Amino acid sequence: MKVEVQEASSTKRELKIEIPASEVDAKLKSELAELQRDLKMPGFRKGRVPEDLVRKRFEGSVRREVMERLVRESCLDAFRQHDLKPIAPPEIRDLKFDDGQSLTFAATVEIWPEISLKRWRGLKAKREVLPVRDEDIQGRLEMLREMQAELVPVDRVAALGDFLLLDYDVFDDRDQPLEGRGVRNHLIELGSENLMKEFSEGLVGTKAGESRTLRVAFPTEGVHEEVAGKTLKFWVKLNAVKEKRLPELNDDFAKDLGNFDRLEDVKGEIRSGLQQEAEIDADRRAREALVDQLIRENPFEAPESMVANLLEAIVEDAEKRHRDAAPFDREKARAALRPAAVRHSKRFAVLREVGRLESLTVTPEDIDARIRHLAGQTRQSPEDVRRKIEEDDSMNQLVGDLLEEKALKSLMDSADIEGVGGDAKESTQSDSSV
């Protein structure tokens, strides 16, 4: 096999591979002979089908299988010979496979970037524990009030912010009811961002027992494909108007939460929880500062395929969380979010290198501990969690996450951390969450 390798970039290699005709023909004859030995055809005993008939009937499919196998195996051999570590399967092009001729093709492959860390121990970072503010505590109290709120029926017309209990049926532009679109005793919040504007505005001013017909124009994107771009008619009957009433913040409120006698006890519990969150967040920001220092001091090119895959995942997540009235612009989102994808790709690469330099490994005990942790979080048995991981083929992802956590902990343990607002070293050693 003849292999030529050219450096297209620091993370991309162009290969030209030639497999001699003699090797190709030998492989093809071997595959046809093996097929002939096992073949059964009407009128012939097993293994007695004439060679020319086997070739006539099956040579085309066998040639394709031989070609695919030779391409795959030759690429793997070339990677080993030239010490290339691919990130993704190679892109094959210019494939030539003619009778009696050598098999030739070109392959483009992205490889792991070459990173030679100048230092990874003794890095410096600040660990700042942000103070817990009174307004932070008040914000959590308001969240608890919302959770304890009651919906109380009121005898008045509906206004934005009210909750309406209603029945509705949906009709198309020919006034034909849409099957499966009738709903009874459905609760909505008038003016909610999840509710169509025409629906909210059309029900303002209605009272329990009244009916209205609303026409709603749906956008072309961001809604179910059955209604996208259509204008539908809703027949709505209002059953009840309810308003949200929040409990007063007093000792009775604290007692209703359970395990508290006074409101001050609730505030103390909230403060303690927020302080713990601040400590964890300080650890996280210190770790990421160390990673940024590694990336800054050891410049390298992020593999484009990794960046592209991460960018698509980030954009899709952003689109799911998009709540603005304007349509989601994926191209603008890609441009804005690309730096984050590049940084995350480089983060993955430098932590992988730290793991290699520190000879970090994941043991079966590490995996068992993580599975038990996940089981506790999801209220499942460890056996069920392990089975789900294996079914999803995500064990490699779990191992990768554990290795990344160990690399981050190694960075923190060896770093010079300047604590602000707390003892950073004690916290980072006691908190193994990443």
C-alpha positions in Angstrom: 0.0 0.0 0.0 1.3 3.4 -0.9 0.4 6.4 1.3 1.1 10.1 0.8 0.2 12.5 3.6 0.0 16.3 3.3 -0.7 18.8 6.1 -3.7 20.8 5.1 -3.8 22.5 8.6 -2.6 21.8 12.1 -5.7 19.6 12.6 -6.3 18.3 9.1 -4.4 15.9 6.9 -4.9 15.0 3.2 -4.1 11.4 2.3 -3.6 9.8 -1.1 -3.8 6.0 -0.9 -3.0 3.4 -3.5 -3.7 -0.3 -3.1 -1.9 -2.4 -5.8 -4.0 -4.2 -8.3 -2.5 -7.6 -7.3 -3.7 -7.1 -3.7 -7.2 -6.0 -4.9 -7.5 -9.0 -7.3 -6.4 -11.4 -4.6 -8.9 -10.1 -2.2 -11.7 -10.2 -4.8 -10.9 -13.8 -5.7 -10.7 -14.8 -2.1 -14.2 -13.3 -1.4 -15.7 -14.9 -4.5 -14.1 -18.3 -3.6 -15.5 -18.1 0.0 -18.9 -17.2 -1.4 -18.8 -20.1 -3.9 -18.0 -22.6 -1.1 -21.1 -21.6 0.9 -23.5 -20.8 -1.9 -26.7 -22.7 -2.5 -28.5 -22.3 -5.8 -31.4 -24.3 -7.4 -29.9 -27.2 -9.5 -26.6 -27.2 -7.7 -25.3 -28.8 -4.5 -23.7 -26.5 -1.9 -20.3 -25.4 -3.0 -20.8 -26.8 -6.5 -22.0 -23.7 -8.3 -19.7 -23.0 -11.3 -17.2 -20.1 -10.8 -18.3 -18.3 -13.9 -22.0 -18.3 -12.7 -21.0 -17.0 -9.3 -19.0 -14.2 -10.9 -21.8 -13.3 -13.3 -24.4 -13.2 -10.5 -22.5 -11.8 -7.6 -19.2 -10.1 -8.7 -20.8 -6.6 -8.6 -21.9 -6.8 -5.0 -18.7 -8.6 -3.9 -16.6 -5.8 -5.6 -18.5 -3.2 -3.6 -18.0 -5.0 -0.3 -14.3 -5.6 -1.1 -13.9 -1.9 -2.0 -15.5 -0.7 1.2 -13.5 -3.0 3.3 -10.2 -2.1 1.6 -10.9 1.6 2.0 -11.7 1.2 5.6 -8.8 -1.1 6.5 -6.3 0.9 4.4 -7.3 4.2 6.2 -6.8 2.5 9.6 -3.4 1.2 8.5 -2.4 4.6 7.2 -3.4 6.3 10.5 -1.3 3.8 12.4 1.7 4.1 10.1 1.7 7.9 10.4 0.6 8.2 14.0 -2.6 10.1 13.1 -5.4 10.3 15.8 -8.6 11.0 13.9 -11.5 12.9 15.6 -14.1 11.7 13.1 -14.3 9.2 10.2 -12.4 10.4 7.1 -14.0 12.0 4.1 -13.4 9.8 1.1 -13.3 11.2 -2.5 -11.8 10.6 -6.0 -12.3 6.8 -5.6 -11.1 4.8 -8.6 -11.7 1.0 -8.7 -11.3 -0.3 -12.3 -10.8 -3.9 -13.4 -7.2 -4.9 -13.3 -6.1 -1.5 -11.9 -5.0 -0.3 -8.5 -7.6 1.0 -6.1 -6.9 4.7 -5.5 -8.6 7.3 -3.4 -8.1 10.5 -1.4 -9.1 11.0 2.2 -9.4 14.1 4.3 -9.2 13.5 8.1 -9.3 15.8 11.1 -7.0 14.8 13.9 -6.5 15.8 17.5 -4.5 19.0 17.7 -0.9 18.7 18.9 -0.8 20.3 22.3 2.5 20.6 24.2 1.5 22.2 27.6 4.4 24.3 28.9 3.0 23.9 32.4 -0.3 22.7 33.9 0.7 22.6 37.5 1.1 25.7 39.7 -1.3 27.9 37.7 -2.8 30.9 39.4 -6.4 32.0 39.7 -8.7 33.9 42.0 -11.5 32.2 43.8 -14.1 34.9 44.7 -17.1 33.9 46.8 -19.8 36.4 46.0 -21.7 37.7 49.1 -25.3 36.7 49.7 -27.4 39.8 49.4 -30.7 40.6 51.1 -32.4 40.9 47.7 -31.2 37.3 46.8 -33.0 36.0 49.9 -36.1 38.0 49.1 -36.1 36.6 45.6 -36.1 33.0 46.9 -38.9 33.9 49.3 -40.9 35.2 46.4 -40.3 31.9 44.6 -41.7 30.1 47.7 -44.7 32.4 47.7 -45.4 31.5 44.1 -45.2 27.8 44.9 -47.7 28.3 47.7 -50.0 30.6 45.8 -53.7 29.7 45.5 -56.0 30.3 42.5 -59.2 31.8 43.8 -62.4 32.2 41.7 -63.5 35.8 41.2 -66.8 37.3 40.0 -65.5 39.8 37.5 -64.3 40.1 33.9 -61.0 38.5 32.9 -57.9 40.7 32.9 -54.2 40.0 31.9 -52.6 37.9 34.6 -55.8 36.0 35.5 -56.1 32.3 35.1 -59.0 31.1 33.0 -60.7 27.7 33.1 -62.3 27.1 29.7 -63.6 24.8 27.0 -62.7 25.3 23.3 -63.1 23.7 19.9 -60.9 24.4 16.8 -62.2 24.9 13.3 -60.4 25.3 10.0 -61.0 28.1 7.4 -64.1 26.1 6.1 -65.6 26.0 9.6 -64.9 22.2 9.8 -63.9 21.0 13.3 -60.4 19.7 13.6 -60.5 16.2 15.0 -58.9 15.8 18.4 -58.7 19.6 18.9 -61.6 19.9 21.4 -60.5 20.6 24.9 -62.5 20.8 28.1 -61.7 22.5 31.5 -58.3 23.7 30.3 -56.4 26.2 32.5 -54.5 29.0 30.9 -52.8 32.2 32.2 -54.1 35.2 30.3 -51.1 37.1 28.8 -48.6 34.2 29.3 -45.7 34.2 26.8 -46.8 30.7 25.8 -50.2 31.9 24.7 -50.9 33.3 21.3 -51.5 37.1 21.5 -54.8 37.0 19.7 -56.0 34.4 22.2 -55.1 36.5 25.2 -56.5 39.8 23.8 -59.6 38.1 22.6 -60.5 36.8 26.1 -59.8 40.0 28.0 -63.1 41.3 29.4 -65.0 38.0 29.3 -66.9 36.6 32.3 -67.6 33.1 33.4 -70.4 31.5 31.4 -69.7 33.7 28.2 -68.6 32.3 24.9 -66.4 33.9 22.2 -65.2 33.0 18.7 -61.5 33.9 18.1 -59.5 33.8 14.9 -55.8 33.1 15.5 -53.1 33.4 12.9 -50.2 30.9 13.6 -46.6 31.7 12.6 -44.8 29.4 10.1 -42.1 28.5 12.6 -42.0 27.5 16.2 -45.4 25.8 16.3 -46.8 22.4 15.4 -46.5 21.7 11.7 -50.3 20.9 11.5 -51.1 24.6 12.4 -48.0 26.4 11.1 -48.9 29.3 8.8 -52.6 28.7 9.2 -55.4 30.9 10.6 -57.8 28.9 12.7 -61.1 29.6 14.4 -61.5 28.9 18.1 -64.9 28.6 19.8 -64.2 29.3 23.5 -66.5 29.0 26.5 -65.2 30.5 29.7 -66.1 28.4 32.8 -64.3 30.4 35.5 -62.0 33.4 36.1 -59.4 32.9 38.8 -56.8 35.2 40.2 -53.5 34.2 41.9 -53.3 35.1 45.6 -50.0 34.9 47.3 -49.6 34.1 51.0 -48.3 36.8 53.3 -44.7 36.5 54.4 -45.1 35.9 58.1 -44.6 33.1 60.7 -47.7 31.3 59.5 -46.2 31.1 56.1 -43.1 29.6 57.6 -45.1 27.0 59.5 -47.0 26.0 56.4 -43.6 25.2 54.7 -43.0 22.7 57.4 -40.1 22.3 59.9 -40.1 26.1 60.6 -41.6 28.1 63.4 -40.6 31.6 62.3 -40.0 33.4 59.0 -36.5 34.2 60.2 -35.8 30.5 60.3 -36.8 30.2 56.6 -34.5 33.2 55.8 -31.7 31.5 57.6 -32.2 28.3 55.7 -32.2 30.2 52.4 -29.1 32.2 53.3 -27.3 28.9 54.1 -28.3 27.4 50.8 -27.3 30.5 48.8 -23.9 30.6 50.6 -23.3 27.0 49.6 -24.3 27.8 46.0 -21.9 30.8 46.1 -19.0 28.5 47.3 -19.7 26.0 44.5 -20.0 28.8 41.9 -16.6 30.2 43.1 -15.0 26.8 42.6 -16.5 26.6 39.1 -15.3 30.1 38.1 -11.8 29.4 39.5 -11.6 26.1 37.5 -12.7 27.8 34.3 -10.1 30.6 34.9 -7.4 27.9 35.0 -8.7 26.3 31.8 -8.7 29.7 30.1 -5.1 30.2 31.3 -4.1 26.9 29.7 -5.8 27.8 26.5 -4.2 31.3 26.4 -0.7 30.1 27.2 -0.8 27.1 24.7 -2.4 28.4 21.5 -3.7 25.8 19.0 -6.3 25.4 16.4 -9.6 23.9 17.4 -10.7 21.0 15.1 -13.4 22.4 12.8 -15.6 19.3 12.9 -15.7 19.4 16.7 -16.5 23.1 16.6 -19.2 22.6 14.0 -20.9 19.8 16.0 -20.8 21.7 19.2 -22.0 24.9 17.5 -25.1 23.1 16.1 -25.9 21.7 19.6 -25.6 25.1 21.1 -27.7 26.8 18.5 -30.4 24.2 18.8 -30.5 24.7 22.6 -30.7 28.4 22.1 -33.6 28.0 19.6 -35.5 25.9 22.1 -35.1 28.6 24.8 -36.0 31.4 22.3 -39.0 33.3 23.6 -38.9 36.6 21.6 -41.7 37.6 19.3 -39.2 37.9 16.4 -38.3 34.6 14.5 -35.2 32.9 15.5 -32.3 33.6 13.1 -30.1 30.6 13.0 -27.3 32.2 11.0 -27.0 35.2 13.4 -27.1 32.7 16.3 -24.3 30.7 14.7 -22.1 33.8 14.3 -22.8 34.9 17.8 -22.3 31.5 19.4 -19.3 30.3 17.4 -16.7 31.7 20.0 -18.4 29.6 22.7 -18.1 26.5 20.5 -14.5 27.2 19.8 -13.7 27.8 23.5 -15.5 24.6 24.5 -13.6 22.6 21.9 -10.3 23.9 23.1 -11.4 23.3 26.7 -12.1 19.6 25.9 -8.7 19.2 24.2 -6.6 20.8 26.9 -8.3 18.8 29.7 -7.8 15.6 27.7 -4.1 16.5 27.5 -3.9 17.2 31.3 -5.5 13.8 31.9 -2.8 12.2 29.7 0.0 14.0 31.4 -1.3 13.1 34.8 -2.0 9.5 33.8 -5.6 9.8 35.0 -7.9 6.8 34.6 -11.4 5.9 35.4 -11.8 2.8 37.5 -14.9 0.5 37.7 -15.4 1.9 41.2 -15.6 5.4 39.8 -18.2 4.3 37.4 -20.2 2.5 40.1 -20.1 5.6 42.3 -21.4 7.8 39.5 -24.2 5.4 38.7 -25.2 5.3 42.3 -25.2 9.1 42.4 -27.4 9.3 39.2 -29.7 6.7 40.7 -30.2 8.8 43.8 -30.9 11.9 41.7 -33.5 10.1 39.5 -34.9 7.8 42.2 -34.1 4.8 40.1 -32.2 1.6 41.0 -28.4 1.6 40.0 -29.2 -1.5 37.9 -31.8 0.5 35.9 -29.5 3.4 35.4 -26.7 1.2 34.2 -29.0 -0.6 31.8 -30.2 2.7 30.4 -26.6 4.0 29.9 -25.7 0.8 28.1 -28.9 0.9 25.9 -28.1 4.5 25.0 -24.5 3.6 24.2 -23.4 6.5 26.5 -20.9 4.7 28.7 -18.1 6.4 26.8 -19.7 9.7 27.5 -19.9 8.9 31.2 -16.2 7.9 31.3 -15.3 11.0 29.5 -17.1 13.2 32.0 -15.4 11.5 34.9 -12.0 12.0 33.2 -12.7 15.6 32.7 -13.7 16.1 36.3 -10.5 14.4 37.4 -8.5 16.7 35.1 -10.2 19.8 36.5 -9.6 18.6 40.1 -6.0 17.9 39.3 -5.6 21.5 38.0 -7.2 22.9 41.2 -5.2 20.8 43.6 -1.9 21.9 42.1 -2.9 25.5 41.5 -2.1 28.7 43.5 -5.6 29.9 44.3 -6.0 33.3 45.8 -9.2 33.2 48.0 -11.5 36.2 48.1 -14.4 35.9 50.6 -13.6 32.3 51.7 -11.0 29.6 52.0 -10.6 28.4 48.4 -8.2 25.5 49.0 -10.4 23.9 51.6 -13.5 24.2 49.4 -12.0 22.9 46.2 -10.6 19.8 47.9 -13.9 19.0 49.6 -16.2 19.7 46.6 -15.6 17.2 43.8 -18.6 18.5 41.7 -17.7 20.0 38.3 
